[in-house]
């Protein structure tokens, strides 16, 4: 990685841009994260692992294409997965470079309260369900469900940041990964 790298983040959500900025600063302090609007190409509320990964990859590729001076594109796509144990929330992070290499990372997963999960099952997006259930406004651009449930001990930013680091590993140590 060179010193003045630009990471195009496929979102204008400040939480997503800031988690990328914080993660890349640990590897390249001169690097910059720039947000840009992209379309995930999946449903507004991804309900599967495949949908989240696809959405993150689509966002990363679009972001890189839309910002020609960028060295990397980053896509972050959160969603839910309904299992017999309940509904889990988490996100995929994908980083792509101009050579077509792809790095992937995933956040930790946490169980949603059943009342929130039921609203999502009925078609509501998770952020909207959180706002409705917890009496918040625009929580998906702030602390998110994880911040609300953990009392601020973990925020969306601190949840996403390690996943960005995981996705960067193939670029930090390319010698350990196939081209």
N, C-alpha and C positions, 0 to 999 in steps of 0.2 A: 504494500500500500504506500502511496506517495503522501506527502505532507498535506497538501491542500485539496483533499478529496471532497467531492460533493455527493451527498446521498439524497436522491429524489424519493421522498416519502409519498406514497399513493394515498394521501389523505390530507385534509385541511384541519383535522381535529388536533388541537394543541397537545392533547395527551399523547397521541401517537407520534407527533413530530418531536416532542420533548423527550420521550423515552428513547427514540433513535438518537437524538443529539447527545443524551447522557451516555448511552452505550458506546457510541463511536468515539466519544471524547476520551474514553479510557484506553483506546488503542491508538488513536491519532488525534491529539489535542487540537490540531488545526482544521480538522474536518468539519463540514457544515451539513446540517440537515435542512432540506427545503421541502415544504409540503405543496402538493398539487392535487387538485380534484381528479379522481379516477373512478371508473365503474368496475365493481367487483365481477360483474357478469354472472353472479349467483343471486339467490333470493335475498331480500333485504334482511331477513332473519335466517341466516344459515342454520340448518338443523342436523348437520352431519359433519363428520371429520373431513370427508371428501370435499364437501361444499366449502368449508373454511379454507382448506389448503388450496383449492382451485381459485377462490376469491383472492387470497393473499398473492398467489402467483400472478394472476391477472393484474392486480394493482401494481405489483413490483415492475412488471414489464411495461405497463402503460406509463408509469411515472418516469422510468428511464427513457422511454421514447419521447415523452413530452418535454423533457429538460435536456437538450442536447449536450450541455456542458457537464452533466452529471456523470459520475463514474459508476455509480450503483443505483439500482432501484430497490425500494423497500416496500413490501406490502404487508399489512397487518389486517387479519380478518378474524374477528371474534364471532362466536356463535354458541349454540347449545347442542348437547347430545342427550337424548332421552333414553334412559336405560331402565332396567327392572329395579335399580336402586334409587331412581329419581333422575332429575334433570341436572346435568353438569354444565357449567359455563367455563369456557377457555378460549384461546386464540392460537392461530398459526401465524408465524412470521416467516417471510421469504425475502431473501436478498439475492438479486441477480446482478451480474456485471455485463460489460459490453462484449465479452467473449462467449456469453451464453451460459456461464457457470451459475449454479443455483445452490444457495445455502438455505437450510431450513431449521427452524426452531419452534418450540411449542411452549406455551405458558403452563403453569400448574392449573389443575382443574379444581373447581369447588362446587359443592352441591347448593342448588338454589332452594329457597323455601318453596314448599309445595304450592302455596297460593300464587307466587310469581310464576312458577313453572306452568300452572294451569292457564294463566293469561297468555303465555307464550304458545302453549298448545292450541289455544283458541285463535291464534293469528296475530297477537300483539308482538311488536319487537321488544326485545329484552329491556332496552333503555326506557321505553315507554312504560313497560310493566313495572320496572323499578320505580320510576317517578310516581306512578299511580299508587303502588302498594306502600312505598315508604314516604309518600308526601313530599317528593323532591321536584326540582325543575332542572331539566337538561343534565341529569347525572352522568350520561354517557360521555359528555365532554368534561366531566369533572372526576369525581371519585369512583363512579360506577358501582355496581352491585357489591364488588369485593370491598370497596372502601366503606360503603354503608355497613355491610355485615361485619367487617373487622374493626369497626370503630376508628377507621383511618390508619390502622396499623399496616395494612397493605392497601395501596391505591391501584388504579388501573396502570399508572406509570410504573410503579414498583413491580407489578405483576408482569407487565410486558417487557421491561428492560432485560431480564435474564434471557428471554426468548430471542430478543434481538442479538444478544451476545452469542447465543447458540448458533443462530443463523450466520453470524460473521466468522465462525471458527474456520470454515473451509478457505476463507480469504486471508485470515491471519496466519494460518499454517497450511498453505497450499501443498506443501511437500507431503502431507499425510493423506491427501484426498486425490482421487482420480480427476483428471481434467474434464 
